[in-house]
C-alpha cells in the first residue's frame, strides 16, 4: 500500500510537491481555526448572558467575569469600553467600535492564506495537466506504428497519468480548503453580528444605569 501511494505521488509529477506543501499548510491552519471557533462559539453566548445578568445586579462581579474570559473577543470588547471613567454615550460607543475593529484581524486570521491555496491549487493542477500532455505528445512523436507498439506507448501512459493525477490533486486540495474557509467565513460574519447586537445591548444598559465608581481596569495577573 505504501509503495502504491508513493508511486501515485511520483506519477503526479513535479507539481505534487507544492500541492503537498499546500495541503499540509491548509490542514495545520484549519486545525487552529477549528479550535479557535469551537471555543468562541461554545462559550460566547453563555458568557454574554451571565455578564448581562451580573452587570444589572452586581457590576464588580461582572468585571471579574470579564477577567476570567479575557480569551474571548466579546469579553475584550466589553472590557475596552468599560475601562473608561464615566464616558459620554458617544465615547462609550466609540470605544466599543474601536475594540470591535481591533478584534477583526483575529477573527479573519489566515483568510488570505486560505484564498491563496484555493486559487493556486487548481492552477498547479492545470500546470501538471499541461506538463503531462506535453510528455504524452512527445512520446507520440514516433516515426511509425511499429515504434509505438515497440514501447513508446509507455511514455503516453505516463504523461496521461501525470495529467490526471495532478489535476485531481489540485482540485481536492482546493475543494477541501474552500469548504472550511467558507465555514470560517460564516462563523466570522455571525460573530460580527453578535458583536453589534451585544454591543448595542451593553450601550443601552450603560445609558440607563451608568457606572459611577472606579473604571474597569484589566489586571496583568495570569488566569489559572
JOFENUR-V933985 format. One record per run of one state. SS is the DSSP state (2 for helix, 1 for strand, 0 for the rest). FROM is the first residue (numbers start at 1). TO is the last residue. If there is no record, write none. Layout:
# JOFENUR-V933985
ss=SS from=FROM to=TO
ss=SS from=FROM to=TO
This chain:
# JOFENUR-V933985
ss=0 from=1 to=1
ss=2 from=2 to=11
ss=0 from=12 to=14
ss=2 from=15 to=57
ss=0 from=58 to=58
ss=2 from=59 to=68
ss=0 from=69 to=72
ss=2 from=73 to=82
ss=0 from=83 to=88
ss=2 from=89 to=107
ss=0 from=108 to=110
ss=2 from=111 to=139
ss=0 from=140 to=144
ss=2 from=145 to=208
ss=0 from=209 to=224
